């Protein structure tokens, strides 16, 4: 019996006696000797190799929970074992060519366990392991995608992608990982059928994409369509990981363009119906980065994205990855609860960041206000009792308040919205709010507002809440006029007021109701004169109502008198006066494009031609405040 058989006899008997079943501690010195002897005898395969695999498996079971090998009492021998595995196994081409898939798997598995420790990751890089493993990853990937599930190839891919995830988490190794083309093999593996291989691959790419240069190189590999397919078709955890990678890639302009090319915007918006917190957070941050493009900003609005984003600010129930993966909703650990609470604060912060970008588009800003956005955002700035919170949770809440203040300040920058804010904040807070200036994106600029509102006493906060409630469009109607519920005062002047109303039998259809006081002397001195003037006015308006049918002229629906007041029910124009747009553009140092100007001008000319030539009506009060600009720059002339 030679020295190899001598050395191997004990472990062979051990294995036959139930070595793999009994979790007995394995002596690392013994393991090192086994590897050392086998490496000195390159032709010793067969039984010796099977024994080595069994011992390596026992090692992985013994140390499966070890995270700090460099602090272990056996660190010195661990270093030698690790070096032997890299030099005498991974780097030994003859061994790799003749070794069984099980032997290769055990070696890579032990390397992966060792590399939980950052010191061993550094050693792996110094020993040239990244280059060698990158070559094997490419070879295994090609084999898997070409021939399918060869023996243990899926398990080997899981281990290798896991190792590259650990290496990529260390910024100092990312350059080397990319240099040896690991990112190319990983992108190919996104089409893997095995969901665990897919998850490991996504984790590795996410770690790698944390740095700008690797992120750019990954984005160049045309993986956007594949990620969008995962987001549409796969399980929730796969979607969450794909969304996280997509969020990182969105920093690259080429990736942003590809998302638009492959119809990624409606897909991302569809994800906002999910109840998985991390998936939602990543999807919203993708939208944040895409919203700077004017066309994308319009698409988000026209596809119904604004109500979805606003719905995430309040009253939604969410679940964690743990509940998604296991179907569990039972007790969580304290760390899981803390993470859940932090994410529940970070998600609305992300939504605020997205709304801030979208508000730069005036049509979006108007729709946010119309969708009760002021009220929803206003609630987010209100202080909460954070005495029982962890420091990270408190910081996340302060950040949420700052983000909400920023979105509100951007909304205030639109002229038409300013009336809402004048009655919202107490004078000192309102002055600080004004002093920040228009369209200031730096979140640090809003920290002083957070500190100020958190220092207010209970009475001042109650007053803000009461003022907020006035802007709540879902509150009970303030009063009723005829068949109409009054929801909001839109404006008032010397001759009357205009309200936003809803007919009780018309579902969610809104109208503008103009109220005119008939006791004004301009209607006459006596009750008979007033009655005659009102009657003539209503007859004239009735004719106009019947005759005027033009897409760019406001519609009149009904007139009636109640308690000495004349009421005119009109089309509620979802937009803002063009004068407001002029001021907003000036403050943003922007201007209408030439195409927009021609579009607005032609609509205006067609409306005036219709009034003058076809209906013989002269407007007599055409000003920027009477030309309303709505969705897609649709012009509507009002107050004819």
Steps between C-alpha positions, in 0.01 A plus 500: 500500500654835395507820704188632327297192594647509850393859543159441353415179687363673811269740316379220272402283796362813660289567198380142487406526867257783434741793468255702293218446748675569829584870542838448667759777505761457227861582575612771254860372520384162375311664214807699401713184489244326280501785247879530515557128436249489216654805337839327503347199324315641197399157374338395828137512402213262561474389861729775629300766326176362642655512846608860452149598391357335810746681726434835328129448543555428867708817526223707341246351742724559801571865412177593321421769758854636535538860388837603645765247408775758549405519869476124548767320707576288191553805278857405408405157371185642337721731296703200379188299417357795309822555307519127415143500373578795273846390381471120496138470398347806340819599315605144411365455147583126491307443821203704374489306173494159671312584819139394540229770516450411867868562580495836322179595680648417843814705433302805384256463788784505755654803328164677520471425873852630563425818304233610739804651668633810318861401576455181300344698213818705486711183505295355218567808286873495584524131403350572157173328587277760333654439157479121534145493639385748233620258232315210662184713541496579129558133413226379737262769371555400137447133589185572700340721236596266216446152642273562796529345846814287488585320829536756783562790258215700655646452848845602375354813339323590824827476693702698244245780466482516880878540518493781245223670695725502808799626300291772329370622835859614566566809290870417469424178309239630254753622247670161488164318474401713200849481347467123475155521339295358785219750432456359147443146626265628771287687246470181295384315812201735533327264259556204735201273557603418855363769730781461757764551230303806388486640854872443559577663165285804577662535843847490339408760235343725765821494703707568188279787379557698820802669332454735200742338254380138548142631489567665165661185358207286615252746346676465164418127484136540392349338807215751547249300298584187704455687830165638385393147408590383852302791645198395300503122522694370801438453873499797737853446633642480147309819415638676806859408413451596134351834608798562731745437216292715264503783754882494503519483121264798464796722589619430144335703221520209256311277743233769544453517124470121474233496772292738287567302180377176658188661656638488852300798630156331502660187646662697784169674568323163516743397776361780718201273566731255682499468879870407530683792660842447344357440154295819527796703629725390214228552237429853626871590494518378141218745422678779688800469272287474187269793584753766405416434135204714385352227280524243779347747743202541267472123459488444876211745526301372201544137614352577841826504696427805716204347691703183553792693648266700724333179618836377634523795740224373731262216574675214323595174671839355412690176552869409523713263293468245781123497476515494119740204488340288770142617518558577867343795672579401858736653753820653370835556667572848643747563215237406242246731663751787503580443132130483416427830676799667334383383156147619574649847546745475209230404248296822535830693494573340163148587381555862605829506308317370191216751537758779537648409161154474343385835642745676268239421235214748565232258378624246755502759776141590426387135502678435831303786658176379343567149636514628858880505496533807721311330779687169465839672497403735780427210734856371447662811647308474827716392801466155656601354833839341427607442861482119466664490157852395412736773382483382136119509502499853643747612233282338231195688628687834503606427144137429407393835644772677301398324178134591554593863567703507178211366290263752659747782429522395134120498481492846658727625222206460261314830525150354511579282804629779723159590641486156667819558698427850627240359736688180582806601707540740793677826397853412618499156339346643182776761482769230529313299236505798261867582564622164369430616145353333195599153377787441741580128488761462776321317780722668761328831423180366662652379828430836669128462421504152657664634817255789515181295466627241750552782754146641475264459793181297492272798428704608197502146363124468552452819301710361212293179504177701489633702206606177328151362540365796302705379199379140538292433191364179648342671797128537539358784284507839672153584368249416229364726231207357314593147390873566543742427784757778544850357537734794464509876442699550179497880500300812578470857378286810516206337322502157657681172560584179314476160672605150413184290537371151441146412407366245747363281220797533261757269662852641499434770237604846617374839382578866550214693660508876460302691763388859421333728752194649325470774766797673341383839361617406151197268476255780572357715777163336554404138533316524169810631320714229657250233399494633140882514479544152643232361268665656193841373609372147553325501161817618327709243686250228411544582131878495539479169685301345217713645219858489625665169419874541457784307665685823583208695649371437853166318519199640688255245635238669713388825667271540799412753770495423870467745792562814289814350344552395140688175442669386180610137470803473271759252385776463759820554308780278625784740444641840585483843337772551242608803704594264784705294257686814386597582859596141577721474191667829586580380852642174362699695238326297231271574206243339278644314204421629152274198439308576821458865401360408158269238654360751753474781245311290242249376761444858617445631146258218418297569816479875430408438135222271618365763743534798264416360159265210570321621817543881474622516859767747611691395814594856615722375786766275347799499737763242608279430803206397277699262279526169681772249416426139586618147421732484196482881470128494420369857482161598644365858484289587803284789623344581166 
